[in-house]
Amino acid sequence: MAVTPGQSAARAGAKATSVALVRHQRPSRRLLAAARTLAQRIQRLDLAHPGALASALKWRQEIGWRQEQVVQWFAPAKQAAYAAHGAICRQENQALAPYRVAREALDAKLTQWQREDPRRRRELEQACAAARDASGRGLSLREHWRAEVADMLALVRAVARDSSLLYLLQPNLAGLNHLARAQRDGLHLPGIRITRVALLARDQHPAAIASSNGEKNPRGALLGDKI
């Protein structure tokens, strides 16, 4: 069988992915060991000791840039894997697409044929039971029932009348968090509790600030050290 350009690209991508993963396997163990060592040191930290606060803030910064190093270290392997996965999925979809179209068309024809005469359902069931493919697998006639929200307000009212249906409503947490960030303690909604959490955030790196101002970002400025 002739190999298509798509197949060649998929195979090349898969090979590149496996090579990249092998190259990153041993160095990634060093990254993991460094992460575990730092985590163990932090677990033993007692902020009641003199100088512990300075150590905590120093380690908090160290966590940030070490995470950046890990992400950059794995980036080439991830990019190769993503490219290979994309090529393989496109090739698979191209091969499956005609079957999907044919199945949908055939199912639509059978459904319409059955609806034209309700007595045909029994005939269709018998034909499905007798049908067998090369592997001996047959067909069965199944019905799928689905629900869609036609009137959200009516659904909310129904749930308000019957609390056992409360599981049908899911809060929009993304929207609520957006309101909380915008209104802060001014947000007052029944059933909603606003909480405030103090988080440590790293300042923007000077090299990144210079780059955003149009200055050249020197190579390696973000990660000065190597693990």
RAFEN-V926877 format. One record per backbone hydrogen bond with DSSP energy under -1.0 kcal/mol. NH is the residue of the N-H (numbers start at 0). CO is the residue of the C=O. E is the energy in kcal/mol with one decimal. If there is no record, write none. Layout:
[[NH,CO,E] [NH,CO,E]]
This chain:
[[7,3,-2.3] [8,4,-2.4] [9,5,-2.3] [10,6,-2.7] [11,7,-2.6] [12,8,-2.5] [13,9,-2.4] [14,10,-2.4] [15,11,-2.5] [16,12,-2.1] [17,13,-2.2] [18,14,-2.2] [19,15,-2.4] [20,16,-2.4] [21,17,-2.1] [22,18,-2.2] [23,19,-1.4] [27,23,-1.9] [30,26,-1.7] [31,27,-2.3] [32,28,-2.5] [33,29,-2.4] [34,30,-2.1] [35,31,-2.5] [36,32,-2.2] [37,33,-2.1] [38,34,-2.3] [39,35,-2.4] [40,36,-1.9] [41,37,-2.1] [42,38,-2.1] [43,39,-1.3] [44,41,-1.2] [48,45,-1.9] [51,48,-1.8] [54,50,-1.6] [55,51,-2.6] [56,52,-2.3] [57,53,-2.2] [58,54,-2.7] [59,55,-2.1] [60,56,-1.9] [61,57,-2.1] [62,58,-2.6] [63,59,-1.3] [64,60,-1.9] [65,61,-2.3] [66,62,-2.2] [67,63,-1.7] [68,64,-1.8] [69,65,-2.2] [70,66,-2.4] [71,67,-2.4] [72,68,-2.3] [73,69,-2.0] [77,73,-2.4] [78,74,-2.7] [79,75,-2.3] [80,76,-2.5] [81,77,-2.7] [82,78,-2.4] [83,79,-2.4] [84,80,-2.8] [85,81,-2.5] [86,82,-2.2] [87,83,-2.4] [88,84,-2.6] [89,85,-2.3] [90,86,-1.9] [91,87,-2.5] [92,88,-2.8] [93,89,-2.1] [94,90,-1.7] [95,91,-2.0] [96,92,-2.4] [99,95,-2.2] [100,96,-2.3] [101,97,-2.4] [102,98,-2.7] [103,99,-2.4] [104,100,-2.1] [105,101,-2.4] [106,102,-2.8] [107,103,-2.1] [108,104,-2.0] [109,105,-2.3] [110,106,-2.5] [111,107,-2.4] [112,108,-2.4] [113,109,-2.1] [114,110,-2.1] [115,111,-1.6] [119,116,-2.5] [120,117,-1.4] [123,119,-2.6] [124,120,-2.6] [125,121,-2.2] [126,122,-2.1] [127,123,-2.4] [128,124,-2.1] [129,125,-1.5] [130,126,-1.4] [132,136,-2.1] [135,132,-1.6] [138,127,-1.5] [154,150,-1.8] [155,151,-2.5] [156,152,-2.2] [157,153,-2.0] [158,154,-2.3] [159,155,-2.2] [160,156,-1.5] [161,157,-1.3] [164,161,-2.0] [165,162,-1.7] [167,164,-2.2] [168,165,-1.9] [172,170,-1.5] [175,171,-2.3] [176,172,-2.8] [177,173,-1.8] [178,174,-2.1] [179,175,-2.4] [180,176,-2.4] [181,177,-1.9] [182,178,-3.1] [183,179,-2.0] [185,182,-2.4] [186,183,-1.7] [191,188,-2.0] [208,204,-2.2] [209,205,-2.5] [210,206,-2.0] [211,207,-2.3] [212,208,-1.2] [213,210,-1.5] [214,209,-2.9] [220,217,-1.9]]
